[in-house]
């Protein structure tokens, strides 16, 4: 699983990418949120991440 916080000129976002499967070479987007929102990380992590706290790192 990868969590990417990105500040783009048009819109900042937090995207969660989950592996497509064992041995799979790719990822699929599973959850998206704007900075300041909340994003749910899928199992086995299974938590809700407050993306507002990430804004300080996207500068």
C-alpha positions as CSV (number, residue, x, y, z in Angstrom):
1,X,0.0,0.0,0.0
2,X,1.2,3.5,-0.8
3,X,-0.2,6.8,0.5
4,X,0.6,9.8,-1.7
5,X,0.0,13.4,-0.6
6,X,0.3,15.7,-3.5
7,X,0.1,19.4,-4.0
8,X,-0.8,20.3,-7.6
9,X,-1.4,23.7,-8.9
10,X,-5.1,23.0,-9.4
11,X,-6.0,20.7,-6.4
12,X,-4.2,19.0,-3.5
13,X,-5.1,15.4,-2.8
14,X,-4.3,12.3,-0.8
15,X,-4.4,9.1,-2.8
16,X,-4.2,5.5,-1.5
17,X,-2.9,2.9,-3.9
18,X,-3.3,-0.8,-3.1
19,X,-1.3,-3.7,-4.7
20,X,-3.3,-5.5,-7.4
21,X,-2.4,-8.9,-5.9
22,X,0.5,-11.2,-4.9
23,X,3.2,-11.0,-7.6
24,X,1.3,-8.3,-9.4
25,X,3.4,-5.5,-10.7
26,X,0.8,-2.8,-10.3
27,X,-1.3,-0.7,-8.0
28,X,-4.8,0.5,-8.2
29,X,-6.3,3.6,-6.6
30,X,-8.6,2.6,-3.8
31,X,-9.3,5.9,-1.9
32,X,-8.9,9.5,-2.6
33,X,-9.5,12.7,-0.6
34,X,-8.6,16.3,-0.8
35,X,-6.1,17.6,1.8
36,X,-8.1,18.5,4.8
37,X,-10.4,15.5,4.4
38,X,-10.3,12.0,5.7
39,X,-9.1,8.9,3.9
40,X,-9.6,5.3,4.9
41,X,-6.7,3.0,4.6
42,X,-7.8,-0.5,3.7
43,X,-7.1,-3.7,5.7
44,X,-4.7,-4.8,7.1
45,X,-4.1,-1.2,8.3
46,X,-7.8,-0.4,8.6
47,X,-7.7,3.1,10.0
48,X,-9.1,6.5,9.0
49,X,-6.3,9.0,8.3
50,X,-7.0,12.7,8.9
51,X,-5.4,14.2,5.8
52,X,-5.5,17.7,7.2
53,X,-2.4,16.8,9.2
54,X,-0.5,16.0,6.0
55,X,-0.8,19.6,4.7
56,X,2.2,20.7,6.7
57,X,4.4,18.3,4.6
58,X,3.1,19.3,1.2
59,X,4.9,22.5,0.7
